[in-house]
C-alpha cells in the first residue's frame, strides 16, 4: 500500500477516522487529498465487471498492483471525490465484515438466526471485495481498520448489528447524490438496498419496525456516520 | 428488450391505462425503440409538458408512479379483498401507508417539474388468499427495488435521485420484512441488488395493469 500519497491515508484508519469525526475541516482536507490519488486516465471499473468478478469469487486483488496511486497535480472532475466516497464505504464495509466474523465466531447464535447472520457476513465480504476493486481502479484503497465490538450477549449483539446496518444504509443514502460516476452510483445503489434489507431484518428480529424512518429513509452525512462508528474502531 | 414489433402490435394494448391523455396516445405512435428510460413504453404515460422540462426525469418519475399506484392499490384494496390476518395484516397496513406517501410525493414532484402525472391505472391481482397475496407482495417489492436501482443513475436532477434513494431503501426494507414473514430470502439477490431494465420491470408489472 506504499505510495506517494500523503501519509494521512496510509495511517491506520483509526487515526484518520477519529480526526474526521472530530473535525469537519479535516474531513474536507481528507476528501481533497484522497482525490489526489486519482491518476490521469484511470477509469472506474464497470459495474458489471466488478460484480461479475466479485460474485462468489474469493480471489483477492493482487497486492502487487498497488493501484494507480500517483500524486496527480489535477483531480479529474469528481473522480477524486468518488475515490473518497468509495474508500469511506469500504471502511464501513470492512468494519461490518469484521463484526459479522466475530459474531459468527462468538457462538451466541444458533439455528435460523445464525444462518441469517452468516449470509449477512458473506454479503458484507462481497461488498468489501467489490469496493476494494473499485478503489484500486481509482487510486489507493483505504487501509483495513481494526474493529472493536462488544459481544456480551445475543440480545446486545443483535441490537448492535441493527444499529450498524441502519447506519450503513443511511451512509450510502447520504452519499448517493455525491457520486459522479454513473457506474459507481449504480454499484452504491445495489449495495445500499442490501444494507437496508439487513437492517430491516434485524429490526424485525428485535421486534422493532422494519422502517424506523417511515415511508422515506433518511440519509446521514459522512461526519455523522464516522462519529457514530468511532467507538467501534480499535 | 422491447422490440419494435412489440411496440406496434396489439399486445401493447394490455399496457394502456385508463386516463391516458389524447396527446399521450398520439405520442405513443411515435415511440422508438432503444431508449432505456426515454420514449419506450413509458411514452404513453407522459403528458404534453415534456418538451419544456427534463423529460427524461419526468418519464422516470411517472414510471415510478405507476409502480407506486400498483403497490398502493395492492396493499390497500386487494389486501382487504383477500382478507389478511395477524402480522401479514399489520405489515400490509404499514406498507400501504408508505406506498400512498410515495404516490403523493411523486405526483407532487412531477407537477412541480411542470409534467403531468399519469392517471391512476386500474389493476388486477391474481391472488385469492393470504399466502398468494404475500407471495406476490414479495415479487412486487423486489421488482420495485430493481426498478428504482435501474432508473436511479439516469435521473438528471439530484433532488430526484435523493428521493428515489430514500424510497428504494424503504422498498428494500419492505421486501425483507415480507421475506421474513414468508420464510423466503431477505436478500434474494445476494450482496448486490441488481438494477432492472424497464423491459424487465414491465414484464412483471404488465400482467397486473388492466387494459
HADDOCK unambig.tbl for C-alpha pairs under 7 A between the chains (distance, minus, plus):
assign (segid A and resid 123 and name CA) (segid B and resid 190 and name CA) 6.46 0.50 0.50
assign (segid A and resid 123 and name CA) (segid B and resid 191 and name CA) 4.44 0.50 0.50
assign (segid A and resid 126 and name CA) (segid B and resid 191 and name CA) 6.17 0.50 0.50
assign (segid A and resid 127 and name CA) (segid B and resid 191 and name CA) 6.73 0.50 0.50
assign (segid A and resid 173 and name CA) (segid B and resid 165 and name CA) 6.20 0.50 0.50
assign (segid A and resid 173 and name CA) (segid B and resid 166 and name CA) 6.95 0.50 0.50
assign (segid A and resid 177 and name CA) (segid B and resid 158 and name CA) 6.03 0.50 0.50
assign (segid A and resid 177 and name CA) (segid B and resid 161 and name CA) 6.73 0.50 0.50
assign (segid A and resid 177 and name CA) (segid B and resid 162 and name CA) 6.32 0.50 0.50
assign (segid A and resid 182 and name CA) (segid B and resid 153 and name CA) 5.61 0.50 0.50
assign (segid A and resid 185 and name CA) (segid B and resid 153 and name CA) 6.52 0.50 0.50
assign (segid A and resid 186 and name CA) (segid B and resid 149 and name CA) 6.90 0.50 0.50
assign (segid A and resid 186 and name CA) (segid B and resid 153 and name CA) 6.24 0.50 0.50
assign (segid A and resid 189 and name CA) (segid B and resid 149 and name CA) 5.95 0.50 0.50
assign (segid A and resid 190 and name CA) (segid B and resid 149 and name CA) 6.64 0.50 0.50
assign (segid A and resid 190 and name CA) (segid B and resid 192 and name CA) 4.88 0.50 0.50
assign (segid A and resid 190 and name CA) (segid B and resid 193 and name CA) 4.47 0.50 0.50
assign (segid A and resid 190 and name CA) (segid B and resid 194 and name CA) 5.75 0.50 0.50
assign (segid A and resid 191 and name CA) (segid B and resid 191 and name CA) 6.71 0.50 0.50
assign (segid A and resid 191 and name CA) (segid B and resid 192 and name CA) 5.26 0.50 0.50
assign (segid A and resid 191 and name CA) (segid B and resid 193 and name CA) 6.57 0.50 0.50
assign (segid A and resid 193 and name CA) (segid B and resid 169 and name CA) 5.43 0.50 0.50
assign (segid A and resid 193 and name CA) (segid B and resid 172 and name CA) 5.59 0.50 0.50
assign (segid A and resid 193 and name CA) (segid B and resid 193 and name CA) 6.53 0.50 0.50
assign (segid A and resid 194 and name CA) (segid B and resid 187 and name CA) 6.74 0.50 0.50
assign (segid A and resid 194 and name CA) (segid B and resid 191 and name CA) 6.30 0.50 0.50
assign (segid A and resid 194 and name CA) (segid B and resid 192 and name CA) 6.41 0.50 0.50
assign (segid A and resid 194 and name CA) (segid B and resid 193 and name CA) 6.37 0.50 0.50
assign (segid A and resid 196 and name CA) (segid B and resid 169 and name CA) 5.83 0.50 0.50
assign (segid A and resid 196 and name CA) (segid B and resid 172 and name CA) 6.05 0.50 0.50
assign (segid A and resid 196 and name CA) (segid B and resid 173 and name CA) 5.66 0.50 0.50
assign (segid A and resid 197 and name CA) (segid B and resid 172 and name CA) 5.56 0.50 0.50
assign (segid A and resid 197 and name CA) (segid B and resid 173 and name CA) 5.08 0.50 0.50
assign (segid A and resid 197 and name CA) (segid B and resid 176 and name CA) 5.17 0.50 0.50
assign (segid A and resid 197 and name CA) (segid B and resid 186 and name CA) 6.39 0.50 0.50
assign (segid A and resid 197 and name CA) (segid B and resid 187 and name CA) 6.71 0.50 0.50
assign (segid A and resid 200 and name CA) (segid B and resid 173 and name CA) 5.07 0.50 0.50
assign (segid A and resid 200 and name CA) (segid B and resid 176 and name CA) 6.28 0.50 0.50
assign (segid A and resid 200 and name CA) (segid B and resid 177 and name CA) 6.48 0.50 0.50
assign (segid A and resid 201 and name CA) (segid B and resid 176 and name CA) 6.01 0.50 0.50
assign (segid A and resid 201 and name CA) (segid B and resid 177 and name CA) 6.34 0.50 0.50
assign (segid A and resid 210 and name CA) (segid B and resid 173 and name CA) 6.10 0.50 0.50
assign (segid A and resid 210 and name CA) (segid B and resid 177 and name CA) 6.55 0.50 0.50
assign (segid A and resid 211 and name CA) (segid B and resid 170 and name CA) 6.62 0.50 0.50
assign (segid A and resid 211 and name CA) (segid B and resid 173 and name CA) 6.52 0.50 0.50
assign (segid A and resid 214 and name CA) (segid B and resid 98 and name CA) 6.89 0.50 0.50
assign (segid A and resid 215 and name CA) (segid B and resid 98 and name CA) 4.42 0.50 0.50
assign (segid A and resid 215 and name CA) (segid B and resid 101 and name CA) 6.58 0.50 0.50
assign (segid A and resid 215 and name CA) (segid B and resid 167 and name CA) 6.97 0.50 0.50
assign (segid A and resid 215 and name CA) (segid B and resid 170 and name CA) 6.35 0.50 0.50
assign (segid A and resid 216 and name CA) (segid B and resid 166 and name CA) 5.11 0.50 0.50
assign (segid A and resid 216 and name CA) (segid B and resid 167 and name CA) 5.45 0.50 0.50
assign (segid A and resid 216 and name CA) (segid B and resid 170 and name CA) 6.45 0.50 0.50
assign (segid A and resid 217 and name CA) (segid B and resid 166 and name CA) 4.67 0.50 0.50
assign (segid A and resid 217 and name CA) (segid B and resid 167 and name CA) 6.64 0.50 0.50
assign (segid A and resid 217 and name CA) (segid B and resid 169 and name CA) 6.25 0.50 0.50
assign (segid A and resid 217 and name CA) (segid B and resid 170 and name CA) 6.15 0.50 0.50
assign (segid A and resid 218 and name CA) (segid B and resid 166 and name CA) 6.52 0.50 0.50
